[in-house]
Amino acid sequence: MANLTIVVDGTLLRRARVKAAQLGTSVNSVLREQLVSWLGGVDKRSRAIESLVERSGKARSGRGGRTWTRDELHER
């Protein structure tokens, strides 16, 4: 893992630290997550979901023709 140094206004950094603490995280973690998102982390997740949906549509498995009533599904 590499280190990155940025320059920000002191007031801005104090406000960011307070907000991060309220969220139970750190400014470092927030910035890391933003970089991942900015560089396509969200796109990877979307592609994975699309792939899963596509594969499930092509699956040859089934339930064998069996159907259930609502009461049967919630029976204990």
Phi and psi restraints in degrees (value plus and minus 20) as a CYANA .aco file:
   2 ALA   PHI    -122.2   -82.2
   2 ALA   PSI     137.2   177.2
   3 ASN   PHI    -118.8   -78.8
   3 ASN   PSI     129.5   169.5
   4 LEU   PHI    -152.2  -112.2
   4 LEU   PSI     113.7   153.7
   5 THR   PHI    -131.7   -91.7
   5 THR   PSI     109.4   149.4
   6 ILE   PHI    -145.5  -105.5
   6 ILE   PSI     139.4   179.4
   7 VAL   PHI    -133.8   -93.8
   7 VAL   PSI     102.9   142.9
   8 VAL   PHI    -155.6  -115.6
   8 VAL   PSI     139.7   179.7
   9 ASP   PHI     -82.4   -42.4
   9 ASP   PSI     120.3   160.3
  10 GLY   PHI     -78.0   -38.0
  10 GLY   PSI     -61.0   -21.0
  11 THR   PHI     -84.1   -44.1
  11 THR   PSI     -62.6   -22.6
  12 LEU   PHI     -81.0   -41.0
  12 LEU   PSI     -63.7   -23.7
  13 LEU   PHI     -85.2   -45.2
  13 LEU   PSI     -61.4   -21.4
  14 ARG   PHI     -81.0   -41.0
  14 ARG   PSI     -64.5   -24.5
  15 ARG   PHI     -83.7   -43.7
  15 ARG   PSI     -59.8   -19.8
  16 ALA   PHI     -85.5   -45.5
  16 ALA   PSI     -60.5   -20.5
  17 ARG   PHI     -84.5   -44.5
  17 ARG   PSI     -60.7   -20.7
  18 VAL   PHI     -83.2   -43.2
  18 VAL   PSI     -67.4   -27.4
  19 LYS   PHI     -84.1   -44.1
  19 LYS   PSI     -62.2   -22.2
  20 ALA   PHI     -81.4   -41.4
  20 ALA   PSI     -62.2   -22.2
  21 ALA   PHI     -82.8   -42.8
  21 ALA   PSI     -60.1   -20.1
  22 GLN   PHI     -81.6   -41.6
  22 GLN   PSI     -52.1   -12.1
  23 LEU   PHI    -109.7   -69.7
  23 LEU   PSI     -20.9    19.1
  24 GLY   PHI      52.2    92.2
  24 GLY   PSI      12.2    52.2
  25 THR   PHI    -157.5  -117.5
  25 THR   PSI    -185.3  -145.3
  26 SER   PHI    -148.6  -108.6
  26 SER   PSI     141.0   181.0
  27 VAL   PHI     -80.4   -40.4
  27 VAL   PSI     -60.1   -20.1
  28 ASN   PHI     -77.2   -37.2
  28 ASN   PSI     -67.2   -27.2
  29 SER   PHI     -84.2   -44.2
  29 SER   PSI     -60.7   -20.7
  30 VAL   PHI     -82.3   -42.3
  30 VAL   PSI     -65.9   -25.9
  31 LEU   PHI     -86.0   -46.0
  31 LEU   PSI     -59.0   -19.0
  32 ARG   PHI     -80.9   -40.9
  32 ARG   PSI     -66.5   -26.5
  33 GLU   PHI     -81.7   -41.7
  33 GLU   PSI     -59.5   -19.5
  34 GLN   PHI     -84.3   -44.3
  34 GLN   PSI     -60.9   -20.9
  35 LEU   PHI     -84.1   -44.1
  35 LEU   PSI     -63.0   -23.0
  36 VAL   PHI     -80.6   -40.6
  36 VAL   PSI     -65.9   -25.9
  37 SER   PHI     -82.8   -42.8
  37 SER   PSI     -64.4   -24.4
  38 TRP   PHI     -82.9   -42.9
  38 TRP   PSI     -54.6   -14.6
  39 LEU   PHI    -111.8   -71.8
  39 LEU   PSI     -15.4    24.6
  40 GLY   PHI      94.5   134.5
  40 GLY   PSI      -9.9    30.1
  41 GLY   PHI     -78.1   -38.1
  41 GLY   PSI     -56.9   -16.9
  42 VAL   PHI     -88.9   -48.9
  42 VAL   PSI     -58.2   -18.2
  43 ASP   PHI     -82.0   -42.0
  43 ASP   PSI     -59.5   -19.5
  44 LYS   PHI     -81.4   -41.4
  44 LYS   PSI     -63.1   -23.1
  45 ARG   PHI     -84.5   -44.5
  45 ARG   PSI     -62.8   -22.8
  46 SER   PHI     -82.7   -42.7
  46 SER   PSI     -62.3   -22.3
  47 ARG   PHI     -84.5   -44.5
  47 ARG   PSI     -58.5   -18.5
  48 ALA   PHI     -83.8   -43.8
  48 ALA   PSI     -61.9   -21.9
  49 ILE   PHI     -85.4   -45.4
  49 ILE   PSI     -64.6   -24.6
  50 GLU   PHI     -80.3   -40.3
  50 GLU   PSI     -61.2   -21.2
  51 SER   PHI     -83.4   -43.4
  51 SER   PSI     -62.7   -22.7
  52 LEU   PHI     -82.6   -42.6
  52 LEU   PSI     -64.5   -24.5
  53 VAL   PHI     -83.8   -43.8
  53 VAL   PSI     -62.6   -22.6
  54 GLU   PHI     -82.8   -42.8
  54 GLU   PSI     -65.1   -25.1
  55 ARG   PHI     -85.5   -45.5
  55 ARG   PSI     -57.9   -17.9
  56 SER   PHI     -87.1   -47.1
  56 SER   PSI     -50.6   -10.6
  57 GLY   PHI     -89.8   -49.8
  57 GLY   PSI     -47.0    -7.0
  58 LYS   PHI    -111.7   -71.7
  58 LYS   PSI     -28.8    11.2
  59 ALA   PHI     -81.0   -41.0
  59 ALA   PSI     122.2   162.2
  60 ARG   PHI    -118.7   -78.7
  60 ARG   PSI     -17.9    22.1
  61 SER   PHI     -98.2   -58.2
  61 SER   PSI     140.8   180.8
  62 GLY   PHI    -174.6  -134.6
  62 GLY   PSI    -190.1  -150.1
  63 ARG   PHI    -123.6   -83.6
  63 ARG   PSI      -9.9    30.1
  64 GLY   PHI      53.4    93.4
  64 GLY   PSI       1.9    41.9
  65 GLY   PHI      62.0   102.0
  65 GLY   PSI     -25.3    14.7
  66 ARG   PHI     -94.8   -54.8
  66 ARG   PSI     116.8   156.8
  67 THR   PHI    -143.6  -103.6
  67 THR   PSI     135.4   175.4
  68 TRP   PHI    -146.7  -106.7
  68 TRP   PSI     132.6   172.6
  69 THR   PHI    -108.1   -68.1
  69 THR   PSI     145.3   185.3
  70 ARG   PHI     -80.5   -40.5
  70 ARG   PSI     -62.7   -22.7
  71 ASP   PHI     -82.2   -42.2
  71 ASP   PSI     -60.5   -20.5
  72 GLU   PHI     -84.0   -44.0
  72 GLU   PSI     -59.7   -19.7
  73 LEU   PHI     -85.9   -45.9
  73 LEU   PSI     -52.2   -12.2
  74 HIS   PHI    -121.8   -81.8
  74 HIS   PSI     -11.0    29.0
  75 GLU   PHI     -89.9   -49.9
  75 GLU   PSI     119.2   159.2
